[in-house]
Amino acid sequence: GLPKDLVPKVVSFIQFCKKQFDSFAFIPGAVVNMDETPIWADMPSTTTVEQKGASTIPIRTTGHEKKRITVALAIKSDGTKLKPYVVIPGKKVPQELRKISDVVVACSPNAWMNEELTIDWLNRVWGSLAFSKRMLVWDSFRCHVSENIKEHVKRKNTVMAVVPGGCTK
């Protein structure tokens, strides 16, 4: 079910955003939405297609159900897409992945986004060059709302709008 306080949270979020728009009159493209999503190496289905009347239906797997990467995608309000930020498992980005110019690749032991990688995303994808105030809209994932991250965002001439929990779907 929906959280009991959903309506007040949504109203508060909308009022906050409206106040920011009224205060800063953001230029086209100055509002950006960012979210992370996992991409699994293997996603075995719970259903299969087999001959009618078959007594057993094997479900095949590659054994990689737990292997994944994380991709952070962001889009500006004018439709411009920012570079995808791909987090792979490991300690060091392989040399061949460093050469790809259209994607930013980073590593973490489990391929999950964390506070350090959020700062890296802010530096390498969001950037510091802005001629006017910007707004970054993202969810309340713990590595988006720490005081350290809030300070980094503020230093980049950016207002942070956090979509209330339970509202991102």
Secondary structure, DSSP 8 states (H G I E B T S, - for coil): ---TTHHHHHHHHHHHHHHHHHHH---TT-EEEEEEEEEES----S-----TT-S-------S-TT-EEEEEEEEETTS-B---EEEEESSS--HHHHT-SS-EEEEETTS---HHHHHHHIIIII-S--SS-EEEEEE--TTTSSHHHHHHHHHTTEEEEEE-TT---
